[in-house]
């Protein structure tokens, strides 16, 4: 959807993080900036252990930094 919208193929409703760069450099223009949709959750599911693998912990920390409000 992102690439079709950039190419002039129509309107796309996508998450901000997917089109942020295209909006910032003018390839896309927000047309309903105050419109909101239903919120959805993003969940990290991993085995419960006393020690979580470092790569899992790093991904969870990255996801929280990128997508938490």
VMD Tcl script that builds the backbone (N, CA, C; Angstrom):
set m [mol new atoms 207]
animate dup $m
set s [atomselect $m all]
$s set {name element resname resid chain x y z} {
  {N N UNK 1 A 0.821 -1.174 0.000}
  {CA C UNK 1 A 0.000 0.000 0.000}
  {C C UNK 1 A 0.869 1.243 0.000}
  {N N UNK 2 A 1.933 1.202 0.774}
  {CA C UNK 2 A 2.835 2.358 0.868}
  {C C UNK 2 A 3.388 2.726 -0.500}
  {N N UNK 3 A 3.918 1.745 -1.199}
  {CA C UNK 3 A 4.550 2.007 -2.491}
  {C C UNK 3 A 3.537 2.440 -3.542}
  {N N UNK 4 A 2.341 1.871 -3.510}
  {CA C UNK 4 A 1.294 2.274 -4.459}
  {C C UNK 4 A 0.896 3.727 -4.209}
  {N N UNK 5 A 0.742 4.109 -2.943}
  {CA C UNK 5 A 0.387 5.492 -2.614}
  {C C UNK 5 A 1.487 6.449 -3.063}
  {N N UNK 6 A 2.740 6.101 -2.828}
  {CA C UNK 6 A 3.857 6.950 -3.244}
  {C C UNK 6 A 3.866 7.111 -4.760}
  {N N UNK 7 A 3.511 6.047 -5.486}
  {CA C UNK 7 A 3.501 6.087 -6.954}
  {C C UNK 7 A 2.281 6.816 -7.515}
  {N N UNK 8 A 1.388 7.284 -6.621}
  {CA C UNK 8 A 0.216 8.025 -7.072}
  {C C UNK 8 A -0.993 7.159 -7.329}
  {N N UNK 9 A -0.981 5.946 -6.806}
  {CA C UNK 9 A -2.059 5.003 -7.071}
  {C C UNK 9 A -3.277 5.138 -6.182}
  {N N UNK 10 A -3.278 6.055 -5.253}
  {CA C UNK 10 A -4.460 6.228 -4.414}
  {C C UNK 10 A -4.121 6.586 -2.987}
  {N N UNK 11 A -5.126 6.441 -2.147}
  {CA C UNK 11 A -5.020 6.771 -0.725}
  {C C UNK 11 A -4.754 5.486 0.047}
  {N N UNK 12 A -3.911 5.563 1.054}
  {CA C UNK 12 A -3.599 4.403 1.886}
  {C C UNK 12 A -3.747 4.770 3.354}
  {N N UNK 13 A -4.295 3.860 4.123}
  {CA C UNK 13 A -4.361 4.040 5.573}
  {C C UNK 13 A -3.358 3.064 6.178}
  {N N UNK 14 A -2.229 3.610 6.626}
  {CA C UNK 14 A -1.152 2.784 7.149}
  {C C UNK 14 A -0.654 3.350 8.474}
  {N N UNK 15 A 0.001 2.529 9.270}
  {CA C UNK 15 A 0.594 3.038 10.512}
  {C C UNK 15 A 1.642 4.110 10.217}
  {N N UNK 16 A 1.748 5.062 11.103}
  {CA C UNK 16 A 2.681 6.184 10.931}
  {C C UNK 16 A 4.113 5.728 10.681}
  {N N UNK 17 A 4.562 4.711 11.421}
  {CA C UNK 17 A 5.965 4.321 11.313}
  {C C UNK 17 A 6.299 3.750 9.937}
  {N N UNK 18 A 5.316 3.314 9.185}
  {CA C UNK 18 A 5.563 2.767 7.854}
  {C C UNK 18 A 5.760 3.878 6.820}
  {N N UNK 19 A 5.095 5.003 7.004}
  {CA C UNK 19 A 5.143 6.079 6.002}
  {C C UNK 19 A 5.826 7.353 6.495}
  {N N UNK 20 A 6.375 7.318 7.691}
  {CA C UNK 20 A 6.957 8.518 8.290}
  {C C UNK 20 A 7.996 9.181 7.388}
  {N N UNK 21 A 8.910 8.398 6.826}
  {CA C UNK 21 A 9.946 8.976 5.967}
  {C C UNK 21 A 9.353 9.592 4.701}
  {N N UNK 22 A 8.349 8.953 4.112}
  {CA C UNK 22 A 7.721 9.476 2.896}
  {C C UNK 22 A 6.946 10.761 3.180}
  {N N UNK 23 A 6.368 10.870 4.361}
  {CA C UNK 23 A 5.683 12.112 4.746}
  {C C UNK 23 A 6.707 13.215 4.984}
  {N N UNK 24 A 7.772 12.878 5.700}
  {CA C UNK 24 A 8.803 13.875 6.019}
  {C C UNK 24 A 9.467 14.456 4.779}
  {N N UNK 25 A 9.675 13.638 3.747}
  {CA C UNK 25 A 10.345 14.169 2.552}
  {C C UNK 25 A 9.367 14.590 1.448}
  {N N UNK 26 A 8.064 14.592 1.747}
  {CA C UNK 26 A 7.079 15.141 0.829}
  {C C UNK 26 A 6.528 14.198 -0.219}
  {N N UNK 27 A 6.909 12.929 -0.176}
  {CA C UNK 27 A 6.375 11.985 -1.161}
  {C C UNK 27 A 4.925 11.641 -0.874}
  {N N UNK 28 A 4.517 11.732 0.385}
  {CA C UNK 28 A 3.126 11.519 0.788}
  {C C UNK 28 A 2.658 12.706 1.613}
  {N N UNK 29 A 1.366 12.956 1.551}
  {CA C UNK 29 A 0.762 14.055 2.305}
  {C C UNK 29 A -0.392 13.494 3.133}
  {N N UNK 30 A -0.382 13.685 4.448}
  {CA C UNK 30 A -1.507 13.228 5.270}
  {C C UNK 30 A -2.772 14.006 4.895}
  {N N UNK 31 A -3.892 13.298 4.700}
  {CA C UNK 31 A -5.120 14.005 4.331}
  {C C UNK 31 A -6.143 14.057 5.466}
  {N N UNK 32 A -6.031 13.172 6.441}
  {CA C UNK 32 A -6.915 13.196 7.615}
  {C C UNK 32 A -6.064 13.031 8.875}
  {N N UNK 33 A -5.243 14.031 9.203}
  {CA C UNK 33 A -4.304 13.856 10.310}
  {C C UNK 33 A -4.959 13.656 11.675}
  {N N UNK 34 A -6.177 14.120 11.869}
  {CA C UNK 34 A -6.833 13.975 13.171}
  {C C UNK 34 A -7.697 12.724 13.270}
  {N N UNK 35 A -7.818 11.972 12.191}
  {CA C UNK 35 A -8.625 10.752 12.187}
  {C C UNK 35 A -7.855 9.640 12.882}
  {N N UNK 36 A -8.520 8.925 13.763}
  {CA C UNK 36 A -7.883 7.801 14.440}
  {C C UNK 36 A -8.710 6.541 14.212}
  {N N UNK 37 A -8.036 5.421 14.255}
  {CA C UNK 37 A -8.692 4.131 14.121}
  {C C UNK 37 A -8.629 3.418 15.459}
  {N N UNK 38 A -9.159 2.231 15.497}
  {CA C UNK 38 A -9.087 1.438 16.717}
  {C C UNK 38 A -7.638 1.127 17.050}
  {N N UNK 39 A -7.327 1.147 18.305}
  {CA C UNK 39 A -5.991 0.781 18.752}
  {C C UNK 39 A -5.857 -0.736 18.714}
  {N N UNK 40 A -4.645 -1.205 18.506}
  {CA C UNK 40 A -4.391 -2.635 18.573}
  {C C UNK 40 A -3.184 -2.870 19.456}
  {N N UNK 41 A -3.111 -4.047 19.990}
  {CA C UNK 41 A -1.997 -4.371 20.869}
  {C C UNK 41 A -0.899 -5.105 20.126}
  {N N UNK 42 A 0.295 -4.923 20.587}
  {CA C UNK 42 A 1.443 -5.660 20.092}
  {C C UNK 42 A 2.008 -6.403 21.289}
  {N N UNK 43 A 2.084 -7.700 21.179}
  {CA C UNK 43 A 2.470 -8.520 22.312}
  {C C UNK 43 A 3.719 -9.325 21.992}
  {N N UNK 44 A 4.605 -9.436 22.948}
  {CA C UNK 44 A 5.783 -10.293 22.834}
  {C C UNK 44 A 5.518 -11.518 23.698}
  {N N UNK 45 A 5.486 -12.666 23.075}
  {CA C UNK 45 A 5.222 -13.912 23.800}
  {C C UNK 45 A 6.492 -14.757 23.735}
  {N N UNK 46 A 6.977 -15.114 24.897}
  {CA C UNK 46 A 8.193 -15.904 24.962}
  {C C UNK 46 A 8.118 -16.787 26.199}
  {N N UNK 47 A 8.897 -17.882 26.232}
  {CA C UNK 47 A 8.839 -18.794 27.382}
  {C C UNK 47 A 9.223 -18.086 28.680}
  {N N UNK 48 A 8.494 -18.371 29.729}
  {CA C UNK 48 A 8.798 -17.787 31.029}
  {C C UNK 48 A 10.014 -18.506 31.613}
  {N N UNK 49 A 11.038 -17.753 31.796}
  {CA C UNK 49 A 12.255 -18.280 32.406}
  {C C UNK 49 A 12.830 -17.205 33.316}
  {N N UNK 50 A 13.637 -17.647 34.234}
  {CA C UNK 50 A 14.278 -16.678 35.119}
  {C C UNK 50 A 15.187 -15.753 34.319}
  {N N UNK 51 A 15.918 -16.319 33.363}
  {CA C UNK 51 A 16.818 -15.521 32.536}
  {C C UNK 51 A 16.325 -15.578 31.088}
  {N N UNK 52 A 16.026 -14.422 30.541}
  {CA C UNK 52 A 15.573 -14.318 29.157}
  {C C UNK 52 A 16.807 -14.124 28.281}
  {N N UNK 53 A 16.828 -14.789 27.116}
  {CA C UNK 53 A 17.957 -14.649 26.198}
  {C C UNK 53 A 18.165 -13.170 25.860}
  {N N UNK 54 A 19.417 -12.773 25.765}
  {CA C UNK 54 A 19.739 -11.362 25.513}
  {C C UNK 54 A 19.106 -10.865 24.216}
  {N N UNK 55 A 19.085 -11.691 23.168}
  {CA C UNK 55 A 18.507 -11.237 21.906}
  {C C UNK 55 A 17.000 -11.010 22.042}
  {N N UNK 56 A 16.329 -11.798 22.880}
  {CA C UNK 56 A 14.898 -11.597 23.118}
  {C C UNK 56 A 14.681 -10.309 23.897}
  {N N UNK 57 A 15.465 -10.113 24.947}
  {CA C UNK 57 A 15.355 -8.894 25.747}
  {C C UNK 57 A 15.640 -7.651 24.898}
  {N N UNK 58 A 16.648 -7.715 24.032}
  {CA C UNK 58 A 16.975 -6.578 23.164}
  {C C UNK 58 A 15.822 -6.259 22.225}
  {N N UNK 59 A 15.197 -7.304 21.652}
  {CA C UNK 59 A 14.074 -7.059 20.754}
  {C C UNK 59 A 12.901 -6.440 21.504}
  {N N UNK 60 A 12.600 -6.936 22.683}
  {CA C UNK 60 A 11.495 -6.381 23.471}
  {C C UNK 60 A 11.770 -4.919 23.808}
  {N N UNK 61 A 12.986 -4.609 24.217}
  {CA C UNK 61 A 13.349 -3.220 24.525}
  {C C UNK 61 A 13.230 -2.339 23.281}
  {N N UNK 62 A 13.678 -2.854 22.127}
  {CA C UNK 62 A 13.565 -2.107 20.871}
  {C C UNK 62 A 12.105 -1.860 20.535}
  {N N UNK 63 A 11.264 -2.885 20.612}
  {CA C UNK 63 A 9.846 -2.745 20.288}
  {C C UNK 63 A 9.166 -1.731 21.211}
  {N N UNK 64 A 9.467 -1.775 22.485}
  {CA C UNK 64 A 8.893 -0.805 23.429}
  {C C UNK 64 A 9.310 0.615 23.083}
  {N N UNK 65 A 10.578 0.794 22.735}
  {CA C UNK 65 A 11.061 2.144 22.400}
  {C C UNK 65 A 10.417 2.657 21.115}
  {N N UNK 66 A 10.194 1.769 20.152}
  {CA C UNK 66 A 9.650 2.189 18.862}
  {C C UNK 66 A 8.151 2.430 18.902}
  {N N UNK 67 A 7.392 1.562 19.594}
  {CA C UNK 67 A 5.958 1.562 19.432}
  {C C UNK 67 A 5.142 1.829 20.690}
  {N N UNK 68 A 5.769 2.108 21.795}
  {CA C UNK 68 A 4.971 2.420 22.994}
  {C C UNK 68 A 4.654 3.904 23.020}
  {N N UNK 69 A 3.565 4.219 23.683}
  {CA C UNK 69 A 3.148 5.628 23.750}
  {C C UNK 69 A 3.536 6.225 25.068}
}
mol reanalyze $m
mol bondsrecalc $m
mol representation Tube
mol addrep $m
